[in-house]
Amino acid sequence: MEGPDPYTAGDSLAGVRVGIRGCLERAADVDRLAVSASGVSAWSVQDHLEHLLFSDRKVLGWVVEALAAPNPGTREQFPREIGVALLARGSIPRGRGPAPDFTLPDGLPSTDVREGFEALRALASGLDPQLAELEACRHTLPHHVLGYFTPAEWLRFLHLHHRHHEAIIRDILNA
């Protein structure tokens, strides 16, 4: 028998905020942004931060829009089996999925990266009063590999996505 989802929108949102805070700390360490380790990743520390910035900006912006729209009576689109498994597993395996073009690093100035994460921190904090609406929202947005996620599922994914890239950044810096 399947029980309730052990991860609430509040848990996931808190995880996203922790991830954004970590990105702000990494972005403040300007001397280490260009560090790379080809044995770990083709991307530098800053490249990983930009990827997170672009993906967070897209998803959190959509979540705000979805919460402002009338909630549909039923959910029409769902994650693929791999998407359900990934959210349940609680981690993203390395080297499995290509990043969508709109999330590829773009060589932003480090100040733009920091400012971008500051804006995302405010956006994520603004979702706190809407946790019940996040849990109940049945709008979906597709992930290019994993299928369609609701806002609550997207927050879970973003939390896992931050942990995934933070582990890679740690490995780059320790290489």
C-alpha positions as CSV (number, residue, x, y, z in Angstrom):
1,M,0.0,0.0,0.0
2,E,1.4,3.4,-1.0
3,G,1.4,6.0,1.8
4,P,1.5,9.7,1.6
5,D,4.4,11.5,0.0
6,P,7.0,11.8,2.8
7,Y,8.3,15.1,1.3
8,T,6.0,18.1,1.7
9,A,6.2,21.2,-0.4
10,G,7.5,22.9,2.7
11,D,10.4,20.5,3.0
12,S,11.3,20.9,-0.7
13,L,11.0,24.7,-0.6
14,A,13.3,24.7,2.5
15,G,15.7,22.6,0.6
16,V,15.6,24.9,-2.4
17,R,16.3,27.9,-0.1
18,V,19.3,26.1,1.4
19,G,20.5,25.4,-2.1
20,I,20.2,29.0,-3.2
21,R,22.0,30.1,0.0
22,G,24.8,27.7,-0.9
23,C,25.0,29.1,-4.4
24,L,25.3,32.6,-3.0
25,E,28.1,31.5,-0.8
26,R,29.9,29.9,-3.7
27,A,29.3,32.9,-6.0
28,A,30.8,35.2,-3.3
29,D,34.1,33.2,-3.5
30,V,35.2,34.9,-6.7
31,D,38.7,33.4,-6.7
32,R,37.3,29.8,-6.9
33,L,34.6,30.4,-9.6
34,A,36.9,29.5,-12.5
35,V,38.2,26.3,-10.9
36,S,37.5,23.2,-13.0
37,A,38.5,19.6,-12.9
38,S,38.1,17.8,-16.2
39,G,38.1,14.4,-14.4
40,V,35.0,15.5,-12.5
41,S,33.0,17.7,-14.9
42,A,33.4,19.6,-18.2
43,W,32.1,22.6,-16.3
44,S,33.7,25.0,-13.9
45,V,32.3,26.0,-10.5
46,Q,30.7,29.1,-12.1
47,D,29.3,27.0,-15.0
48,H,27.4,24.8,-12.4
49,L,26.2,27.9,-10.6
50,E,24.9,29.5,-13.9
51,H,23.1,26.2,-14.8
52,L,21.4,26.2,-11.4
53,L,20.5,29.9,-11.8
54,F,18.9,29.5,-15.2
55,S,17.0,26.3,-14.2
56,D,15.8,27.8,-10.9
57,R,14.7,31.0,-12.6
58,K,12.7,29.1,-15.2
59,V,11.0,26.8,-12.7
60,L,10.4,29.2,-9.9
61,G,9.0,31.7,-12.3
62,W,6.6,29.1,-13.7
63,V,5.6,28.0,-10.1
64,V,4.5,31.6,-9.4
65,E,2.5,31.8,-12.6
66,A,0.9,28.4,-12.0
67,L,-0.2,29.4,-8.5
68,A,-1.8,32.6,-9.9
69,A,-3.8,30.6,-12.5
70,P,-7.1,28.8,-11.6
71,N,-6.3,25.3,-10.4
72,P,-7.6,22.6,-12.8
73,G,-10.1,20.1,-11.5
74,T,-7.8,17.1,-12.4
75,R,-4.2,16.5,-13.3
76,E,-3.9,15.7,-16.9
77,Q,-0.2,15.0,-17.3
78,F,2.2,13.0,-15.2
79,P,5.9,12.3,-14.7
80,R,7.4,9.4,-16.5
81,E,8.3,6.3,-14.4
82,I,11.9,7.5,-14.3
83,G,10.7,10.9,-12.9
84,V,8.7,9.2,-10.2
85,A,11.6,7.0,-9.3
86,L,14.1,9.9,-9.2
87,L,11.9,12.0,-6.9
88,A,11.4,8.9,-4.6
89,R,15.1,8.0,-4.6
90,G,16.0,11.5,-3.5
91,S,19.1,11.9,-5.6
92,I,20.1,12.5,-9.2
93,P,22.7,10.2,-10.7
94,R,25.7,11.8,-12.4
95,G,26.1,11.9,-16.2
96,R,22.6,10.7,-17.0
97,G,20.7,13.6,-18.5
98,P,21.7,16.4,-20.9
99,A,21.0,19.9,-19.7
100,P,18.4,21.7,-21.8
101,D,19.9,24.5,-23.9
102,F,18.3,27.3,-21.9
103,T,20.2,26.1,-18.8
104,L,23.6,26.0,-20.4
105,P,26.3,28.3,-18.9
106,D,26.6,31.6,-20.7
107,G,29.7,33.2,-19.2
108,L,27.8,35.7,-17.0
109,P,29.8,38.2,-14.9
110,S,30.1,36.9,-11.4
111,T,28.1,39.9,-10.1
112,D,25.2,38.9,-12.3
113,V,25.3,35.4,-10.9
114,R,25.1,36.7,-7.3
115,E,22.4,39.2,-8.2
116,G,20.4,36.4,-9.9
117,F,20.6,34.2,-6.8
118,E,19.6,37.1,-4.6
119,A,16.4,37.6,-6.7
120,L,15.7,33.8,-6.5
121,R,16.1,33.9,-2.8
122,A,13.4,36.6,-2.6
123,L,11.2,34.7,-5.0
124,A,11.5,31.4,-3.1
125,S,10.9,33.2,0.3
126,G,7.7,34.7,-1.3
127,L,6.3,31.2,-1.8
128,D,6.3,30.4,2.0
129,P,2.7,31.7,2.5
130,Q,1.5,29.6,-0.4
131,L,2.5,26.1,0.8
132,A,-1.1,24.8,0.9
133,E,-1.6,26.0,-2.6
134,L,1.7,24.5,-3.7
135,E,0.6,21.1,-2.4
136,A,-2.8,21.3,-4.0
137,C,-1.8,22.7,-7.4
138,R,-2.4,20.3,-10.3
139,H,-0.8,22.4,-13.1
140,T,2.2,20.7,-14.7
141,L,5.3,21.8,-16.6
142,P,7.4,19.2,-18.5
143,H,10.9,18.2,-17.6
144,H,12.7,17.3,-20.9
145,V,13.6,13.8,-19.6
146,L,11.4,13.1,-16.5
147,G,7.9,14.1,-17.7
148,Y,5.4,16.5,-16.2
149,F,5.8,17.8,-12.7
150,T,3.4,19.8,-10.5
151,P,4.8,22.8,-8.6
152,A,5.4,20.7,-5.5
153,E,7.2,18.0,-7.6
154,W,9.3,20.7,-9.3
155,L,10.3,22.0,-5.9
156,R,11.4,18.5,-4.9
157,F,13.4,18.2,-8.1
158,L,15.0,21.6,-7.6
159,H,16.1,20.6,-4.1
160,L,17.6,17.4,-5.5
161,H,19.2,19.3,-8.4
162,H,20.9,21.7,-6.0
163,R,22.3,18.8,-3.9
164,H,23.5,17.1,-7.1
165,H,25.4,20.1,-8.4
166,E,26.7,21.0,-4.9
167,A,28.3,17.5,-4.7
168,I,29.9,18.0,-8.1
169,I,31.2,21.5,-7.1
170,R,32.7,20.0,-3.9
171,D,34.4,17.3,-6.0
172,I,35.8,19.9,-8.4
173,L,37.2,22.0,-5.6
174,N,38.7,18.9,-3.9
175,A,40.3,17.5,-7.1
